[in-house]
Amino acid sequence: MDVRVYDLASLLLDELTAALAHTRAGPPDLAVVHPGNTVPQYGCAVAAVRVVTILPIPGKSPTCPPEYQATYEMSVDRCYMTPVDNGMPPLGVLDSAARDALEDAGAMRKAAHCAWSAGVRRTPGTWTPRGPQGGIHGGAMQVTAAGLTLACACAEDAWGAGIDSRIPMRPEDPRYG
């Protein structure tokens, strides 16, 4: 099975977005496969998936591992009301934010279990809260996918077509068109 890392990130984001639609806080306004080692708290109703690591699993050939695993992080950020004086929000607001975050955590667990085909072994990780900071709170969860085969031969055709040929670019992509 030739599974590519971005493809799995995109499928995980699609499943997360679908699962969030059924939470009390609702679907995200923005959902993105995000680059880098962190996802800043951009604002309300943001869902992101980023690649944390890609790790070869040693096999019979030390120069061409037959299997890889990739760890992904899902994150969801939501807004909560902050008083004008920057004081403590009302207890009902805090309780509502906690309920939203925990339902989002459930959506992340669902996405971790349902996003990929049976050929991808998955290990959901720990959910951890994010914030609150600046009126934004949320959570993040990692999931590891194993059983991936990635190219390791030097011939150009061994690497297959690029991401853009498999998954359409967003119209906002500077390389779009």
N, C-alpha and C positions, 0 to 999 in steps of 0.2 A: 504494500500500500504506500503510494507516494503522497504523503501529506505535507503540505507546506505550512510554515508557521503563521504567516499572515492570514491564510485561509481559515485556520482554526480560530484566530483572534476575531475575525469577522463573523464567523458562525457563533462564537460565544457572545459577541456584542448583540447580534440579532436575537438570540435566545434571551439574553438579559433584558433587552428592550421589550420583548413580548411579555416576559414575566412581570416587569415593572408596571405594565398597563393594567394589571389586576390588583395593584396595591392601593392602599388608602390614599397615598400621595399622587398616584397616577403615573403616566408615562413621562419619560424625560423630554425636555424641550430640545436637548442636544445629546446626540450619542455619537461617539467617535472612537476609532482605534487610535490611541495616543502614543506619540513617540516619547522617548526619554526614560529617566529613572524615577519620575514622580509625575503625578497629575495635579497641577495647582487647583485650588478651589476657585474655579472661574465664576461660579454663580449658582443660581437655583436650577434644580431639575437637570443635572448634567450626569450622564452615564458614560463611563469610559472603560476600555480594556487596553492594557498595555502588556508588552512582552517583558518579563522580568529576566529570565535566563533561557538559554538554549544549551543543553548539556549532552555531549555524546555519551552513550552507554557502551563501554568497551565490549568488543566481540572478538571473533577469531582473527580478524585483520586489524592490526594496530594503526594502519594508515587509512583505513576506511571503515569507521564504525557502522555497523548495519542498522543501528537504532539510536534514536535521540529521544530526549524528553524536553519539553518546554514548559516553563512556568509562566502563567498569566496572572495579572491582577485586575480584578473588576473593581470599580469604584462608582459610588453614587453619592451625589451631593444634593442637598435640599436646603431651602431657606426656612428660617424661623424669624418671627418678629422680635426686634430689639426695641426697647423703650427709647424715647427721644433722649432721656438723660443717660443712656448707656447703662442703666441699672439692670437688675435682674428681671428677666421676662416673667410674666404671670405664670403660676404653676400649671395652669391649663395648657399654655403654650409649650412649656418644657415637656409635659406629659405627652402632648401631641407629637412633638419632635421625636421623642423616644419611640413611640408607637410606629411612626413613619420609618425610622431607621431600622427597627427590628423587622418590619414587613419587607423592607428593601433587602435585608440580610437573607430572608427566606427566598426572595426572588433570585438572589445570587446563588444560593444553594441549588435552587431548581435549575438555573442556567448551567451550573457546573455539572449537574447530573444528566442534563438532557440535550446539550448543545451538539455533541459529536456522535459519530457512528460508533457501533460496538467495537470496531477495530482499534479505537483509541482508548487506552486505559487511562482513567482519570482519578486523581486523588484531590478532593476538595481540602482546602486548608482552613486556617482560622479566620474568622471574621473579626475585624477590629474597627472601632469607631474612628471617625475623623471629626475634628473640631469639638465643640463649636468655636468658631472664630469669625468675626465680622458678619454675623447673621447667617452663617452657613454651617451646616453639620451634615454628617453622613457616615459612610463606612466603606471599608475595602475588604476584599477577600481574594486570596490566591487559590489557584487550582493548577495542578500539574497534569500535563498530558504526556503519556509515554506510549511507545509503540510507533513512533514516527520514523519513517525512512526519508532521509534527505540525501541529495546528490553529494558525491565525493569524488567522482571521476573528473579528469581534466578536460575531456572532450566537451566542447561547448554544448552539443546537443544533449549531453547527459543532464544538464541543469534544467532543461525544459523551458517553456515559455515564462516570461516575467509575470509579475503580479497583475499588471494592467490588462493582460490578455485573459486573465481568469476572473477578475473582479473589477467591475467598472469603477472608474475614477469618479470622484465627486466633481460637479461643475466648478466648485471654488478652487480646485487644484490648479496651481500655476502652470502645470504641464498639460492641463485638459485642452482638448481641441485638436 
